[in-house]
Amino acid sequence: MKIINGLVAFVEVILAILGVTPIDYNIDYGGGTYVAPEITTPMYIAEDGESDFVIVTPDDADECIVTAAEEMQTYLEKICGAKLDIIAENEYTGGKAVVIGDTDIVNIETDDIKEDGFRLYSDGEIFAVEGPGSRGTLYGVYTFLEEYLGVRWFTPKLEVVPENEDVVIDAAIDRKVEPSFAVRRNSQSGADDAYRAKTKINVSFYNEAVDYGGAMTWVMWDVTLDRLVPDSLFGSHPEYFAMNPDGTRTTDHVCLSNPEVLTVAVENARNAILSCKYNAKYIHIGQKDNSNYCYCETCSALYDEYGSVSAPTIIFTNAFADALDDEFPYMTFTFYAYGETDRPPQKGDLRCNSNVVPVLCQLHRACRSHPITECGAIDEQNPTFNSLFVEQDTMVAKDHAQWVKIADRTFIYDYTINFINTAMFFSNFETMQSTMKYMHDIGITGYVYNCGDGHYAAFNALRNYLLCKLQWDVNADVEYHMMDFMKAYYGEEAAPYMKQIIDVQTAHTKATAHAFDFSWHYQAGFYSTQGVATLDALWEKALNADVTEAQKFNIEVDNLSWEYFKANQFIGDYFFLNPFRLQANEELYDALKSHGITKVSSFSTLPQNKEDFDFMKRPYNWK
């Protein structure tokens, strides 16, 4: 029956590629419907460029509250020209005020608000922003500036501040705002502490960001077992390391069931915590990036007992936390559920300690062009005929639902680019919101995103912006924020064409392929002749739109993702019998380099010496 389903799906794909079956370009990107703040009774903070308001902070304002007040002052002046004085509460004698933080001027209940949340309040004379903590208050200021006054921070380099001599809000605001995820990480290329705060990102890994309310930092992050149990110990203690199936030992992994390994790791972690120069409250257990896990008798018995290779990692991290908890009660201990350890225990009663948090790195196994709850894990490295065309068992979604049952807190470690072909369109825009909402609804508490920095990827500026919105609010109106971004980033005239381009590519990928984080060039969808013509025409309109030079450059950069795809697929000017194909490839290479793109894959850099380069090769082989 499964083979028959595969054949049926294959025929449906062929019909779509041939243009026999129409492809629906109406894409629902998800989320609620954006509603702009209403003004029933006007309250003027500034009128005709003048203001009789002052900004009031608590007498004991910390660095973050000072930042919040100064940001409010700065952006109000940018908008209307009026510079409001900042005074302490003990200097305030009454009258109109913008109150930042916890004061006795106005009584705002914040005890019921989650960390990083805040309340906005106005009564006709007072406008107040207050969170249960200083960082929440700062986020409240940025939310007010963005949602009520129209300020935008689209990228670290693209800020939009409207100019209006009148700053007017409703006189009766009482709004409570809380984040969907307690832990949010997306450090875009070029981002600093200020930009992360403006997009309400609270993980910095190694930088405290005190002026911006502090950030969640780690003593150690990512691959850490090589530092906790150094490879240099292999000569004297090979038993500390993983046993291969043939009985030999390898430093590819650590034998986590060996009690001496725990002793070594605890001592090295203790030294690292004591020598840490910033106020880190997290430390991480991260295996090396391979699947050569330990086959020793004890580890193998644990795999069998709990039905998962993750069992020794959970047991080890629990014991690691127990050994350090008395001395460092403020620490949280995280570990990767990744590769061989990404599946939760399938039997037994194994649980994570209350201060132990799994970081789930399994989404790279899931198709990203279809909903995670409908289309599941397919072996993208060894795809079968069936797996390429039939929706699979939703293993990843089920595993995540199981992880939250055995841990008080869980973090997602997400990737949303195609690492093998970063320059190619990655079809995840339609599923971002539904995936993140699913994670939130099953009880995931943190969302750590890995691809904002360090990886050039097609449409990544837009993707980063939308991911920040969804990390804060999983019900955000994606299409609204998408168009808002595109009008500024690509220009008013080009934005509709860019939106249609994403619609068409999303629709074709969904109808004819599956999108994975490690996908070959042919897995970004297949196109009929009409589909190619549609996209070519849309790109032509976008490239010729009346926009600024900066916006045109942004369009050109993302257009290269389509050219890259066509070159790999021998489409149009890149058709393998076209006598000018080599020239087209060379022009594509030149365009990539002139637009600052040095990689078409995360794993290799474009060759520098063009004269010795073989342009007979398709771009995915340009290494």
HELIX and SHEET records of a PDB file:
HELIX    1   1 LYS A    2  ILE A   17  1                                  16    
HELIX    2   2 GLU A   63  CYS A   80  1                                  18    
HELIX    3   3 GLU A   89  GLU A   91  5                                   3    
HELIX    4   4 SER A  134  THR A  143  1                                  10    
HELIX    5   5 PHE A  144  TYR A  148  3                                   5    
HELIX    6   6 ASP A  193  LYS A  198  1                                   6    
HELIX    7   7 VAL A  210  TYR A  212  5                                   3    
HELIX    8   8 LEU A  225  LEU A  228  1                                   4    
HELIX    9   9 ASP A  231  LEU A  233  5                                   3    
HELIX   10  10 PRO A  238  TYR A  240  5                                   3    
HELIX   11  11 PRO A  259  SER A  275  1                                  17    
HELIX   12  12 GLU A  297  TYR A  306  1                                  10    
HELIX   13  13 ALA A  311  ASP A  325  1                                  15    
HELIX   14  14 GLY A  339  THR A  341  5                                   3    
HELIX   15  15 LEU A  363  ARG A  365  5                                   3    
HELIX   16  16 PHE A  385  PHE A  389  1                                   5    
HELIX   17  17 MET A  395  ILE A  406  1                                  12    
HELIX   18  18 MET A  432  ILE A  442  1                                  11    
HELIX   19  19 ASN A  460  TRP A  472  1                                  13    
HELIX   20  20 VAL A  478  TYR A  489  1                                  12    
HELIX   21  21 ALA A  495  THR A  512  1                                  18    
HELIX   22  22 HIS A  521  GLN A  523  5                                   3    
HELIX   23  23 THR A  529  LEU A  543  1                                  15    
HELIX   24  24 GLU A  549  GLN A  569  1                                  21    
HELIX   25  25 GLY A  572  TYR A  574  5                                   3    
HELIX   26  26 ARG A  581  SER A  594  1                                  14    
HELIX   27  27 LYS A  610  ASP A  612  5                                   3    
HELIX   28  28 PRO A  619  ASN A  621  5                                   3    
SHEET    1   A 2 PRO A  42  ALA A  46  0                                        
SHEET    2   A 2 VAL A 167  ASP A 170 -1                                        
SHEET    1   B 6 ILE A  86  ALA A  88  0                                        
SHEET    2   B 6 VAL A  54  THR A  57  1                                        
SHEET    3   B 6 ALA A  97  ILE A 100  1                                        
SHEET    4   B 6 ILE A 126  GLU A 130  1                                        
SHEET    5   B 6 PHE A 118  SER A 122 -1                                        
SHEET    6   B 6 ASP A 174  VAL A 177 -1                                        
SHEET    1   C 2 ARG A 152  TRP A 153  0                                        
SHEET    2   C 2 GLU A 159  VAL A 160 -1                                        
SHEET    1   D 6 VAL A 183  ARG A 185  0                                        
SHEET    2   D 6 GLY A 446  TYR A 449  1                                        
SHEET    3   D 6 PHE A 411  ASP A 414  1                                        
SHEET    4   D 6 VAL A 356  LEU A 360  1                                        
SHEET    5   D 6 THR A 332  ALA A 337  1                                        
SHEET    6   D 6 TYR A 282  ILE A 285  1                                        
SHEET    1   E 2 VAL A 203  PHE A 205  0                                        
SHEET    2   E 2 MET A 216  THR A 217  1                                        
SHEET    1   F 2 PHE A 241  MET A 243  0                                        
SHEET    2   F 2 ARG A 249  VAL A 254 -1                                        
END                                                                             
